Amino acid sequence: MTINAEEAIRILESSFKPLECKAEIWDRGQKIRFRVLSLENEGIVKVDKLTRIQFSKPNNQSSLTPLIWTPLICH
């Protein structure tokens, strides 16, 4: 099973509720970048590049957990 970029964005944006996550596809659909904003609208996580390899296969996504959640915990 693979996940396309649009589905990955939907998953990302819903994963951070109630915080706001703004994600976009770039590099002809090969990469995603996103920011997570606090309830006060301050940037607390910024990921500049998730490659298709990182977001397209569910077994690869588990390696993203420290990348994404560590800044949130430390904030």
N, C-alpha and C positions, 0 to 999 in steps of 0.2 A: 504494500500500500504506500502510495506517495501522496504528499500534500502539495497543492499548487500554491503560488504566492498569495493569491486572493484569500484562500482558505486559511493560510498561515496568519495573515493580517487579522482576519476575523477572530481567530483563536487568541492571538496576542492582545487585541483590544479588549476582548471580553475577560481575559485572565487577570487584568489589573483592576477590575471594578472594586470599589467605587472610585478609584483613581482614574484619571484620564490617560489613555495611551493613544498617541498619534503615530501611525505607521504609514510608510509609503514604500512602494516597489520602485526600484531603479535598476539601472544597467540592463535594460531590455528584459526585465523579469528575472534576472539572475540573482538579485540581492534585495534585501529589505533593510530599512533603517527605521528606528523608532525612538520615541521619547515618552517617558512616563512623567506626568505632572501630579504634584500633590494637590490636596483639596484647596490649598491656597494658591494654586496655579503656578507653583515653582517647579522647575525641572529637578527631578530626583534621580532619574536613570536616563542615560542616553547610550544607545547602541547604534554605531554608525554603519556596521556591515554584518549582516547575517547572510551567508551564501546559500545558494540553493541546496547544496549538500547538507548544510546545517539544519535548514527548516523543512526539507521535503520528506524526510523519513522519520517516523516517530521514534525509532531507536536512537537516532542522532540527537533528538531534542532533549533528552535527559542530560546531555553534556552542557546544555545552555543554562540549566538551572543555576549553577554558581555564578555564571556571567551576569545573569539578570538579577538574582535576588541578593547577592552580596552587597551591591550599592544601596539597595533598599534597607537592608538590615543595619548597615553602618551609618545611614543618614540620620 
